[in-house]
């Protein structure tokens, strides 16, 4: 678990972690947890937890189960 000082940092850490995992050939991805929409002025993108994690926000309460199953 990585705890950050801001939602934007959570987004950037998730992207970096996914890039590292991908470079290692790992089948795993990091999960991010934050509220609302985060806009990164650096790349102009808007990020949501649901888009980054690949499953709807309604299912985010189910993260523990998803981590065990997938």
C-alpha atoms as an extended CHARMM CRD file, in Angstrom:
* protein
*
        70  EXT
         1         1  UNK       CA              0.0000000000        0.0000000000        0.0000000000  PROA      1               0.0000000000
         2         2  UNK       CA              1.2210000000        3.4620000000       -0.8670000000  PROA      2               0.0000000000
         3         3  UNK       CA             -0.3350000000        6.4240000000        0.9400000000  PROA      3               0.0000000000
         4         4  UNK       CA              0.1220000000        9.7620000000       -0.7890000000  PROA      4               0.0000000000
         5         5  UNK       CA             -0.3100000000       13.4030000000        0.1380000000  PROA      5               0.0000000000
         6         6  UNK       CA             -2.8590000000       14.0510000000       -2.6110000000  PROA      6               0.0000000000
         7         7  UNK       CA             -5.2490000000       12.3860000000       -5.0320000000  PROA      7               0.0000000000
         8         8  UNK       CA             -3.0680000000       13.5270000000       -7.9390000000  PROA      8               0.0000000000
         9         9  UNK       CA             -0.0810000000       11.7720000000       -6.4120000000  PROA      9               0.0000000000
        10        10  UNK       CA             -2.2070000000        8.6140000000       -6.0210000000  PROA      10              0.0000000000
        11        11  UNK       CA             -2.9540000000        8.7600000000       -9.7610000000  PROA      11              0.0000000000
        12        12  UNK       CA              0.6980000000        9.2480000000      -10.6710000000  PROA      12              0.0000000000
        13        13  UNK       CA              1.8930000000        6.4630000000       -8.3640000000  PROA      13              0.0000000000
        14        14  UNK       CA             -0.6930000000        4.0580000000       -9.8240000000  PROA      14              0.0000000000
        15        15  UNK       CA              0.4350000000        4.8760000000      -13.3650000000  PROA      15              0.0000000000
        16        16  UNK       CA              4.0920000000        4.4120000000      -12.3720000000  PROA      16              0.0000000000
        17        17  UNK       CA              3.3860000000        1.1440000000      -10.5340000000  PROA      17              0.0000000000
        18        18  UNK       CA              1.4640000000       -0.2230000000      -13.5330000000  PROA      18              0.0000000000
        19        19  UNK       CA              4.3390000000        0.7570000000      -15.8450000000  PROA      19              0.0000000000
        20        20  UNK       CA              6.8520000000       -1.0500000000      -13.6110000000  PROA      20              0.0000000000
        21        21  UNK       CA              4.6640000000       -4.1470000000      -13.3410000000  PROA      21              0.0000000000
        22        22  UNK       CA              4.1770000000       -4.1630000000      -17.1110000000  PROA      22              0.0000000000
        23        23  UNK       CA              7.9250000000       -3.7900000000      -17.7420000000  PROA      23              0.0000000000
        24        24  UNK       CA              8.5460000000       -6.8170000000      -15.5040000000  PROA      24              0.0000000000
        25        25  UNK       CA              6.0010000000       -8.8230000000      -17.4800000000  PROA      25              0.0000000000
        26        26  UNK       CA              3.7450000000       -9.1290000000      -14.4530000000  PROA      26              0.0000000000
        27        27  UNK       CA              0.0660000000       -9.9730000000      -15.0220000000  PROA      27              0.0000000000
        28        28  UNK       CA             -0.8600000000       -7.7820000000      -12.0280000000  PROA      28              0.0000000000
        29        29  UNK       CA             -1.9620000000       -4.1430000000      -11.8690000000  PROA      29              0.0000000000
        30        30  UNK       CA             -2.0620000000       -1.6910000000       -8.9990000000  PROA      30              0.0000000000
        31        31  UNK       CA             -5.3770000000       -0.4470000000       -7.5930000000  PROA      31              0.0000000000
        32        32  UNK       CA             -6.0590000000        3.1860000000       -6.7610000000  PROA      32              0.0000000000
        33        33  UNK       CA             -8.4680000000        4.5390000000       -4.1700000000  PROA      33              0.0000000000
        34        34  UNK       CA             -9.5600000000        8.1570000000       -4.2700000000  PROA      34              0.0000000000
        35        35  UNK       CA            -12.7350000000       10.2100000000       -4.5780000000  PROA      35              0.0000000000
        36        36  UNK       CA            -14.1390000000       12.3690000000       -7.3580000000  PROA      36              0.0000000000
        37        37  UNK       CA            -12.2800000000       13.2360000000      -10.5660000000  PROA      37              0.0000000000
        38        38  UNK       CA             -8.5780000000       14.1120000000      -10.6690000000  PROA      38              0.0000000000
        39        39  UNK       CA             -7.3430000000       16.3120000000      -13.4930000000  PROA      39              0.0000000000
        40        40  UNK       CA             -3.6160000000       16.1960000000      -14.1580000000  PROA      40              0.0000000000
        41        41  UNK       CA             -2.4530000000       19.4750000000      -15.6920000000  PROA      41              0.0000000000
        42        42  UNK       CA              0.7660000000       17.7200000000      -16.7460000000  PROA      42              0.0000000000
        43        43  UNK       CA             -0.9840000000       15.5120000000      -19.3210000000  PROA      43              0.0000000000
        44        44  UNK       CA             -4.4420000000       17.1520000000      -19.4600000000  PROA      44              0.0000000000
        45        45  UNK       CA             -6.1370000000       13.8570000000      -18.5560000000  PROA      45              0.0000000000
        46        46  UNK       CA             -8.9950000000       13.3620000000      -16.1390000000  PROA      46              0.0000000000
        47        47  UNK       CA             -8.8420000000       10.2620000000      -13.9470000000  PROA      47              0.0000000000
        48        48  UNK       CA            -11.4590000000        8.4750000000      -11.8870000000  PROA      48              0.0000000000
        49        49  UNK       CA            -11.0110000000        5.5040000000       -9.6250000000  PROA      49              0.0000000000
        50        50  UNK       CA            -13.3680000000        3.4360000000      -11.7770000000  PROA      50              0.0000000000
        51        51  UNK       CA            -11.5150000000        4.1960000000      -15.0220000000  PROA      51              0.0000000000
        52        52  UNK       CA             -8.1150000000        3.5330000000      -13.5140000000  PROA      52              0.0000000000
        53        53  UNK       CA             -9.0980000000        0.2780000000      -11.8130000000  PROA      53              0.0000000000
        54        54  UNK       CA            -11.1800000000       -1.0380000000      -14.6920000000  PROA      54              0.0000000000
        55        55  UNK       CA            -14.3820000000       -1.7010000000      -12.7740000000  PROA      55              0.0000000000
        56        56  UNK       CA            -17.3160000000        0.5340000000      -11.7670000000  PROA      56              0.0000000000
        57        57  UNK       CA            -17.2480000000        2.6360000000       -8.6180000000  PROA      57              0.0000000000
        58        58  UNK       CA            -20.2040000000        0.7120000000       -7.2210000000  PROA      58              0.0000000000
        59        59  UNK       CA            -17.9310000000       -2.3130000000       -7.1010000000  PROA      59              0.0000000000
        60        60  UNK       CA            -15.0740000000       -0.5450000000       -5.3140000000  PROA      60              0.0000000000
        61        61  UNK       CA            -16.4710000000       -1.5600000000       -1.9480000000  PROA      61              0.0000000000
        62        62  UNK       CA            -15.6710000000       -5.0300000000       -3.1780000000  PROA      62              0.0000000000
        63        63  UNK       CA            -11.9390000000       -4.3820000000       -3.6410000000  PROA      63              0.0000000000
        64        64  UNK       CA            -10.8930000000       -6.9270000000       -1.0150000000  PROA      64              0.0000000000
        65        65  UNK       CA            -12.8310000000       -9.6820000000       -2.8080000000  PROA      65              0.0000000000
        66        66  UNK       CA            -11.4900000000       -8.6200000000       -6.2220000000  PROA      66              0.0000000000
        67        67  UNK       CA             -7.9180000000       -8.7120000000       -4.9130000000  PROA      67              0.0000000000
        68        68  UNK       CA             -8.4140000000      -12.2780000000       -3.6890000000  PROA      68              0.0000000000
        69        69  UNK       CA            -10.2300000000      -13.4560000000       -6.8390000000  PROA      69              0.0000000000
        70        70  UNK       CA             -8.1670000000      -11.7860000000       -9.5590000000  PROA      70              0.0000000000
